[in-house]
Amino acid sequence: MTTVVLADDEALLRKALAALLPLEGEITVLAEAEDGETAVAATLEHRPDVLVIDLEMPRVDGLGAVEEIRRARPEQVILMLTRHARPGVLRKALKLGVQGFVSKAAEPAHITSVIRTLHAGKRWIDPDVSALAVVDDCPLTDRELDVLRATREGFSVADIAGQLHLAEGTVRNYLSNAMQKTQTRTRHEAARYAREHDWL
């Protein structure tokens, strides 16, 4: 029996998966989470064999949640669900040690078999997702992408500094570099540009 925590802000999809996964194989859903914060709390409380987490969620996104979970539970096995995987995001997730990527459009039977594969200590990346990971024309560094991601979520420079454990001046430098590289005038324009080019 494989235990799972499901984290996805789309209630319909989350509820459907919670109902279907146990039917497809020997899977027990221990808890559901509708955002990144709840995903962290549920994972640390229930300690599932596999965390199935959506990449894009409100407040704390999938990557932010994974980062927090990794600090407290470095051995946690993680399967990330994604609708449109961007190269930079994929690379960051791989650096964080995410073991599996599956498209949100996948059949429940496929998701179940990937959960079992990960639980057995292997990795899995859907072919359409891995193809995107190798396409990389992004001139921005990981840290510049981090500050732009936080900018997109509406955080101030002070908030971003606190979140990323950086000095405010360092955050401003990263934002300034990102604005130069994207040839934009404000950090919000730079974040929009990066998003439009699938770098975030």
C-alpha positions as CSV (number, residue, x, y, z in Angstrom):
1,M,0.0,0.0,0.0
2,T,1.4,3.4,-1.0
3,T,0.3,6.5,1.0
4,V,-0.2,9.8,-0.7
5,V,-0.9,13.5,0.1
6,L,-2.6,15.3,-2.8
7,A,-2.0,19.1,-3.2
8,D,-3.8,21.0,-5.9
9,D,-5.8,24.2,-5.8
10,E,-8.3,22.9,-8.5
11,A,-10.9,21.3,-6.2
12,L,-12.5,19.3,-9.0
13,L,-9.2,17.7,-10.1
14,R,-8.0,17.1,-6.6
15,K,-11.3,15.4,-5.5
16,A,-11.4,13.4,-8.7
17,L,-7.8,12.1,-8.1
18,A,-8.5,11.4,-4.5
19,A,-11.5,9.2,-5.5
20,L,-9.8,7.6,-8.6
21,L,-6.3,6.8,-7.4
22,P,-7.3,4.2,-4.7
23,L,-9.5,2.5,-7.4
24,E,-6.5,2.3,-9.8
25,G,-4.1,0.6,-7.4
26,E,-3.1,0.1,-3.8
27,I,-3.0,3.8,-2.9
28,T,-4.3,5.5,0.3
29,V,-4.9,9.2,0.2
30,L,-4.0,10.5,3.7
31,A,-4.8,14.2,3.1
32,E,-5.7,16.8,0.5
33,A,-4.3,20.4,0.4
34,E,-5.6,23.3,-1.7
35,D,-2.5,25.5,-1.5
36,G,1.3,25.3,-0.9
37,E,1.1,26.2,2.8
38,T,-1.5,23.5,3.5
39,A,0.6,21.0,1.4
40,V,3.7,21.6,3.6
41,A,1.6,21.2,6.8
42,A,-0.1,18.0,5.6
43,T,3.1,16.4,4.3
44,L,5.0,17.1,7.6
45,E,2.0,15.8,9.7
46,H,1.1,12.7,7.6
47,R,4.6,11.8,6.2
48,P,3.2,10.1,3.0
49,D,5.3,7.8,0.8
50,V,4.7,10.2,-2.1
51,L,3.6,13.8,-2.2
52,V,1.6,14.6,-5.4
53,I,1.7,18.3,-5.8
54,D,0.6,20.8,-8.4
55,L,3.2,23.2,-9.7
56,E,1.0,26.3,-9.8
57,M,-0.9,27.1,-6.6
58,P,-1.9,30.3,-4.8
59,R,0.2,31.9,-2.0
60,V,3.0,29.4,-1.9
61,D,3.4,27.6,-5.2
62,G,4.5,24.0,-5.7
63,L,8.2,24.9,-5.8
64,G,8.0,27.0,-2.7
65,A,6.3,24.2,-0.9
66,V,8.8,21.6,-2.1
67,E,11.6,23.9,-0.8
68,E,10.1,24.0,2.7
69,I,9.4,20.3,2.8
70,R,12.9,19.4,1.7
71,R,14.3,21.4,4.6
72,A,12.2,19.4,7.1
73,R,12.0,16.1,5.3
74,P,14.9,15.7,2.8
75,E,13.9,12.1,1.9
76,Q,10.3,13.0,0.9
77,V,9.4,11.5,-2.5
78,I,7.7,14.1,-4.7
79,L,5.6,13.9,-7.9
80,M,4.9,17.2,-9.5
81,L,1.8,17.7,-11.7
82,T,2.2,20.4,-14.3
83,R,0.1,21.9,-17.1
84,H,2.7,23.9,-18.9
85,A,6.2,23.1,-17.7
86,R,8.7,25.9,-18.3
87,P,12.4,25.1,-18.7
88,G,13.5,27.2,-15.8
89,V,10.9,25.9,-13.5
90,L,11.7,22.3,-14.4
91,R,15.4,22.8,-13.8
92,K,14.7,24.4,-10.4
93,A,12.4,21.5,-9.4
94,L,15.0,18.9,-10.5
95,K,17.6,20.8,-8.4
96,L,15.2,20.6,-5.4
97,G,15.2,16.8,-6.0
98,V,11.6,16.3,-7.4
99,Q,11.6,12.7,-8.6
100,G,8.7,12.8,-11.0
101,F,6.8,15.1,-13.4
102,V,3.5,14.2,-15.0
103,S,1.2,16.3,-17.1
104,K,-2.1,17.3,-15.4
105,A,-3.8,15.9,-18.5
106,A,-2.6,12.4,-17.8
107,E,-5.0,9.5,-17.1
108,P,-5.4,8.5,-13.4
109,A,-4.1,5.0,-14.3
110,H,-0.8,6.6,-15.6
111,I,-0.5,8.8,-12.5
112,T,-1.0,5.8,-10.3
113,S,1.7,3.8,-12.1
114,V,4.1,6.8,-11.8
115,I,3.4,7.0,-8.1
116,R,4.3,3.3,-7.8
117,T,7.5,3.8,-9.8
118,L,8.6,6.7,-7.6
119,H,7.7,4.7,-4.4
120,A,10.0,2.0,-5.7
121,G,12.9,4.5,-5.7
122,K,12.9,5.3,-9.5
123,R,12.3,8.5,-11.3
124,W,9.8,9.4,-14.0
125,I,9.5,12.4,-16.3
126,D,6.7,12.4,-18.9
127,P,8.3,12.7,-22.4
128,D,6.4,15.9,-23.3
129,V,7.6,17.5,-20.1
130,S,11.3,16.4,-20.5
131,A,11.3,17.8,-24.1
132,L,10.6,21.2,-22.6
133,A,13.4,21.0,-20.0
134,V,16.1,20.9,-22.6
135,V,14.9,23.9,-24.5
136,D,16.6,26.8,-22.8
137,D,17.1,30.3,-24.2
138,C,16.8,32.0,-20.8
139,P,19.6,34.6,-20.1
140,L,18.4,35.0,-16.4
141,T,20.1,33.3,-13.5
142,D,18.1,31.1,-11.1
143,R,18.2,33.9,-8.4
144,E,17.0,36.5,-10.9
145,L,14.1,34.2,-11.8
146,D,13.3,33.7,-8.1
147,V,13.0,37.5,-7.5
148,L,10.9,37.9,-10.7
149,R,8.6,35.0,-9.6
150,A,8.1,36.7,-6.2
151,T,7.5,40.1,-8.0
152,R,4.8,38.5,-10.1
153,E,3.1,37.3,-6.9
154,G,2.9,41.0,-5.8
155,F,5.5,41.0,-3.1
156,S,7.5,44.1,-2.2
157,V,11.3,44.2,-2.3
158,A,11.4,43.9,1.5
159,D,9.0,40.8,1.3
160,I,11.1,39.2,-1.4
161,A,14.3,39.8,0.7
162,G,12.6,38.1,3.7
163,Q,11.3,35.2,1.7
164,L,14.5,34.4,-0.1
165,H,16.8,35.2,2.9
166,L,18.6,37.9,1.0
167,A,19.5,41.6,1.8
168,E,17.2,44.1,0.1
169,G,20.1,45.6,-1.8
170,T,20.9,42.1,-3.2
171,V,17.3,41.8,-4.3
172,R,17.4,45.2,-6.0
173,N,20.6,44.1,-7.8
174,Y,19.0,40.9,-9.1
175,L,16.0,42.9,-10.3
176,S,18.2,45.5,-11.9
177,N,20.1,42.8,-13.8
178,A,16.8,41.1,-14.9
179,M,15.5,44.5,-16.2
180,Q,18.7,45.0,-18.2
181,K,18.6,41.5,-19.7
182,T,15.0,41.8,-20.6
183,Q,15.4,45.5,-21.7
184,T,12.4,46.5,-19.5
185,R,11.9,49.6,-17.3
186,T,10.3,48.1,-14.2
187,R,10.6,44.9,-12.3
188,H,6.9,44.2,-13.1
189,E,7.6,44.5,-16.8
190,A,10.6,42.3,-16.4
191,A,8.4,39.6,-14.6
192,R,5.8,39.9,-17.4
193,Y,8.5,39.6,-20.1
194,A,10.0,36.5,-18.4
195,R,6.5,34.9,-18.0
196,E,5.6,35.6,-21.7
197,H,8.9,33.9,-22.7
198,D,8.1,30.8,-20.6
199,W,11.1,31.4,-18.3
200,L,9.1,31.5,-15.1
